[in-house]
Amino acid sequence: MKIAFFDTKPYDKNSFDKYSESTGIEFKYYETKLNEDTVYLAHGFDGVCVFVNDTVNSSVIDKLSEMGVKVIALRCAGFNNVDMKYAFGKIHVVRVPAYSPYAVAEHTMALLLTSIRRIHKAYNRSKEFNFSLNGLTGIDLYGKTVGIIGTGKIGKVFVNICRGFGMKILAYDKFPDRSIEDGEIIKYVSIDEIFADSDIISLHCPLNDETYHLIDENAIEKCKKGVIILNTSRGALVDAEALLEGIKSRKIGAACLDVYEEESDLFFEDNSGHIMEDDTLARLISMPNVIVTSHQAFLTEEALENIASTTVNNIVDMLSKGQCANELCYRGGNTEDCKSGKCF
Ligand code: NAI
């Protein structure tokens, strides 16, 4: 089995290489991302392995299927970068449905605590032996209301973390799981109640046509003054221009972003020697109350190990047995998501 591996980073190679011998999979690692210009690199391979910022549109799918590539193995959970409707019937798409919801939920809390306790500022100050506390006043999380949009695997872990801090939790999900409700501590409400009553809003739903720009000018207008926005899900859930305006007008108190609408050409790479062309991102990063990490929330040792072992199993299942429990499909598939109609 030969797999063309796109957008490779050193940590990917470390975690995948050890499976080559036991499974017989031969990985060819490419640093470049998969797109219309690089798809020819998959010639002669049985499958491609891709990540969040590879482009798997109709033209890439056509070329892959013409070349006889049988499987697209996503080494991530989200699949908004794949034209699933177009892939249907042409090529199999498999993914890693969960690798560590704890990694993402814990990173979300790390960002929130960094922001509200000004850890990023204090760290820089003490490096210069500046031990002044001026400007470092934070807020307690205890007693605050957090609105959690999307209560799937990651959202539920974040619910529990917030509960541990003594916060009141308002949840919204297209498919609510009422079993997590707990009186006044955790309850499902409408999305407008999330906007109106939350001190902090955290996004844990997938990006799709319904959730694109979920946080836009209109939504921000409905929020409490000083609301803190957390996005560790997908960049385009938030209209970055509207977020910037909300920060400038002081309506938004702080933003913590692990993902950004236009991240695909920037995140995961060292751009420190380049002129930043994206004015919105540059302006957001320049704000004292905005913290940006570059799609790092998943990056724990445990998650990398789960990603590698599940992806390898998915490839072996698909190529040798012709079916895989983690196959994604546009309709009528065999995954839990498909059965519950959640995959689109
Ligand atoms: P999940 O599928 O377990 O949960 C997603 C939840 O969102 C489900 O409960 C679903 O019913 C809900 N949902 C779907 N459409 C919705 C809508 N229109 N409004 C409100 N809720 C809706 O997914 P999981 O594993 O919890 O991941 C959540 C998101 O986190 C992923 O879609 C992905 O974009 C992101 N993610 C980010 C990572 C990072 O490193 N920053 C790593 C892994 C995932």
Residues whose N, C-alpha, C, O or C-beta is under 5 A from the ligand:
A	BS01	NAI	A77 G78 P97 V104 I149 G150 T151 G152 K153 I154 G155 Y172 D173 K174 F175 H204 C205 P206 L207 E210 T211 T232 S233 R234 D258 H295 Q296 A297 F298
